[in-house]
Amino acid sequence: MSINHFELNAVDRAAELQGKGASRRLRKQNLVPAIIYGGNEEPTAISIKLNELVKSLEFEAFFSHILTINVDGEEHQAVIKDLQRHPAKGFPMHADFQRIVKGQKIHMNVPVHFTGREDAPGTAAAGVLSTLVSDIEVICLPSQLPEYLEVDVSGMEIGDLFRLSDIKLPEGVVIHELELEDGHDRTIVNMQPPTVEEVDADVDADEVPATEQNDGTEENKDSE
């Protein structure tokens, strides 16, 4: 498996192997219950080997790629739409996959990568780069789905910001939020001024606590 192609092997779950009790039994067998839906077909309940799914989840690209799921020898093209993890231990407990239909646009959240942070003039001036998003929902055809969106911040100075509309999008890709009638072109990253203020070296003696002042009395006593 490469980061450009993800393939999972799954087993179709019969009706009697569904439900909370059955899901618990599957997890005891190191299997993760999941479902494939959409594409004008009936949902297909499946189970996936835990170690196989965990290995795929290590790659960020898994969440923004077309996946091949082999279900008892039948291939399904799908994208992952939801993943439930154990609240304390973090291992996957259930996954939802949406079938891909050729020619039909999909909604997907793709990661945002901010590049050039160290080269930014604002960084050189001790500014603080504040990133306000980690992923953004896009709409596109499956064949046009980007692995991630890149935002170059290398030219940012203190006070600069980028909005959603400033992102350079691949051909055929639009940002869902900007397509809405009441969509907001919100800020995704800004360069803030330094947060640490300089300490004033000119301090009046009256502002220094008496315990920290030394009038030389102790030294005079020692010299007597």
GINOR-V182280 format. One record per residue. N is the residue number from 1. OMEGA is omega in whole degrees, -180 to 180 (none if undefined). Layout:
[[N,OMEGA] [N,OMEGA]]
//
This chain:
[[1,177] [2,-180] [3,177] [4,179] [5,180] [6,-179] [7,179] [8,175] [9,-176] [10,178] [11,178] [12,179] [13,177] [14,-176] [15,-178] [16,180] [17,179] [18,-177] [19,-176] [20,-180] [21,179] [22,179] [23,178] [24,179] [25,178] [26,-178] [27,177] [28,177] [29,-178] [30,175] [31,-180] [32,176] [33,-179] [34,179] [35,173] [36,-177] [37,177] [38,179] [39,180] [40,177] [41,177] [42,176] [43,179] [44,178] [45,-177] [46,172] [47,-177] [48,177] [49,-176] [50,-176] [51,180] [52,179] [53,180] [54,180] [55,180] [56,-178] [57,178] [58,-178] [59,177] [60,-176] [61,-180] [62,-175] [63,-179] [64,178] [65,171] [66,-177] [67,172] [68,179] [69,178] [70,-180] [71,-180] [72,177] [73,179] [74,-177] [75,175] [76,173] [77,-174] [78,172] [79,179] [80,-178] [81,-180] [82,179] [83,177] [84,179] [85,174] [86,-175] [87,-178] [88,-174] [89,173] [90,-179] [91,-177] [92,-180] [93,179] [94,180] [95,175] [96,178] [97,177] [98,179] [99,176] [100,176] [101,-178] [102,179] [103,-180] [104,-178] [105,-180] [106,173] [107,180] [108,171] [109,180] [110,-179] [111,174] [112,178] [113,177] [114,-176] [115,176] [116,-178] [117,-175] [118,-178] [119,-175] [120,176] [121,179] [122,177] [123,179] [124,180] [125,178] [126,175] [127,-178] [128,178] [129,-179] [130,178] [131,-172] [132,177] [133,174] [134,176] [135,-177] [136,179] [137,179] [138,175] [139,179] [140,172] [141,-180] [142,-178] [143,-178] [144,-177] [145,179] [146,177] [147,177] [148,174] [149,-177] [150,177] [151,-179] [152,-178] [153,-173] [154,-180] [155,-174] [156,173] [157,180] [158,-178] [159,179] [160,176] [161,174] [162,176] [163,179] [164,-177] [165,180] [166,-179] [167,176] [168,-174] [169,174] [170,-180] [171,177] [172,-178] [173,176] [174,178] [175,-175] [176,-175] [177,-180] [178,179] [179,-179] [180,180] [181,179] [182,-179] [183,-178] [184,179] [185,-171] [186,178] [187,179] [188,179] [189,175] [190,179] [191,-176] [192,177] [193,177] [194,-177] [195,-178] [196,180] [197,178] [198,180] [199,-180] [200,-177] [201,-180] [202,-178] [203,178] [204,-180] [205,-179] [206,-179] [207,-179] [208,179] [209,-177] [210,-178] [211,-179] [212,-180] [213,-180] [214,-177] [215,175] [216,-177] [217,-179] [218,-180] [219,180] [220,-180] [221,-178] [222,-176] [223,179] [224,none]]
//
